[in-house]
Amino acid sequence: MTAPTALGSVIARDRGLLWHPYAPLRGSLPYEVVGAEGPRLHLVGDDGVRRSVVDAMSSWWSVVHGYRHPALDAAARAQLDRFSHAMFGGLTHAPAVELGERLVAMTPSGLEHVFFADSGSVSVEVAMKVALQYQAAANHPERQRFLTIRGGYHGDTFAAMSVCDPVDGMHSAFPGVLARQVFADRPPLARSADEVRGLTRDTSDAVRRWAASVKNVAFQHGSACAAIIVEPVLQGAGGMRPYPADCLRVLREVADEHGMLLVHDEIATGFGRTGTLFGSDWAGEDARPDILCVGKALTGGYMTLAAMLCTGAVAETIERSQFGAVLHGPTFMANPLACTVAAASLDLLIERGWQRDVARLERGLANLHEAQSLSSVDHVRVLGGVGVIQLREPVDVVAVTRAALERGAWVRPFRNLVYTMPPYVSTDDDLRTTCAAMIGAVAEVHG
Ligand SMILES: *Cc1c(COP(=O)(O)O)cnc(C)c1O
């Protein structure tokens, strides 16, 4: 417990000064983070009470190894003692090269070249530019649009926003500026790993119907599109919604048939979260993308960094074009501190055995199925390190957040979803706390 200091408190000073994501300046009061360790956040509320809680969000899916990990702290410190930043125009450094080599080695085969960007959204912008530049270089400058599926989320910058879900995304706020993209139906929902694998009859029928509708959309608009862009196997911020891996095979086929590239946005699904190292891996070699984006967990949540990877064929076509280069170059491109920590985080992922960790999360999160008996609950789904309670009505975010905190877990629900993506270092006890907090909070607030 710390004494409340109302006037001077960080929470009071924040109010009206700082914007928070998608929130009014004087929206609901934030909690103050005063420390963090392993899977736990130390939070102070406006009541002045200090609580140590399990971070069920991994700070928006990024802090996979937990806070203040000794190996990541040491990597950051060592690089601080060398140099923390240097421009990437005309210069290079070991942290960038070592991270690039690791990414090429671990991502699906065929991806050979790396462009470092400073956030996930920017890596999506770069992926879209690369697709457009590729098509122009391949004598298809008329291919100016993108085909995607409803229910997606690809970031908050303008090109990325244009391929987010047209209803739930921000299209209505910027109607005059957003590019008009081509939207196919949402793929069918997969409620479990077996349904993602397509092992049930219902799923394969649903996939066939969906495939027919996608093929129809591609038949009408495919020749105007540079690429298909999707989040493989799990639509994240668009609804925490897994879908069958066969849909990825369909999209690969459709892309090839209509001369489009295939972009996999793995910013949320990369690095083990869904139970395979990348979402693409669920569909194996049959669905390999031409372009792939990673971000979020790339640095273990230490700082912002993302990357776009592409195949040799895509890169070579751009090299032969009028411009001869990818037309992008952020000031903080390949920031050495971020690259160093990212390389250490990827090493840790492999040393710790991400597969065992994520399988353990999946078993622990199975407890969420108990929520199925609540009258407010529509359904519960678990895939890898992702657990979702979907309500029949929009979540009372403030009340559910508070009720979950009182039960020991930090959650950040949205729309009708109370979900968790726990750090991979969460213990079985932490997972029990998280599940009990989510179920208890939903029961208390929504019944
Ligand atoms: C979070 C996210 C982004 C945007 O990344 P930022 O780092 O927030 O810009 C893009 N695509 C997907 C799938 C994401 O989950």
The ligand as a MOL file (V3000), in Angstrom:
LIG
                    3D

  0  0  0     0  0            999 V3000
M  V30 BEGIN CTAB
M  V30 COUNTS 15 15 0 0 0
M  V30 BEGIN ATOM
M  V30 1 C -0.9500 -4.5770 -33.5220 0
M  V30 2 C -1.0570 -4.9640 -34.9320 0
M  V30 3 C -0.6380 -4.1030 -35.9700 0
M  V30 4 C -0.1270 -2.7110 -35.7060 0
M  V30 5 O 1.0690 -2.7080 -34.9930 0
M  V30 6 P 1.5230 -1.3600 -34.2320 0
M  V30 7 O 2.8650 -1.7000 -33.6710 0
M  V30 8 O 0.4830 -1.1050 -33.1820 0
M  V30 9 O 1.5630 -0.2750 -35.2400 0
M  V30 10 C -0.7540 -4.5480 -37.2690 0
M  V30 11 N -1.2230 -5.7750 -37.5530 0
M  V30 12 C -1.6260 -6.6340 -36.5840 0
M  V30 13 C -2.1120 -7.9990 -36.9640 0
M  V30 14 C -1.5690 -6.2610 -35.2480 0
M  V30 15 O -1.9960 -7.0990 -34.2930 0
M  V30 END ATOM
M  V30 BEGIN BOND
M  V30 1 1 1 2
M  V30 2 1 2 3
M  V30 3 2 2 14
M  V30 4 1 3 4
M  V30 5 2 3 10
M  V30 6 1 4 5
M  V30 7 1 5 6
M  V30 8 2 6 7
M  V30 9 1 6 8
M  V30 10 1 6 9
M  V30 11 1 10 11
M  V30 12 2 11 12
M  V30 13 1 12 13
M  V30 14 1 12 14
M  V30 15 1 14 15
M  V30 END BOND
M  V30 END CTAB
M  END
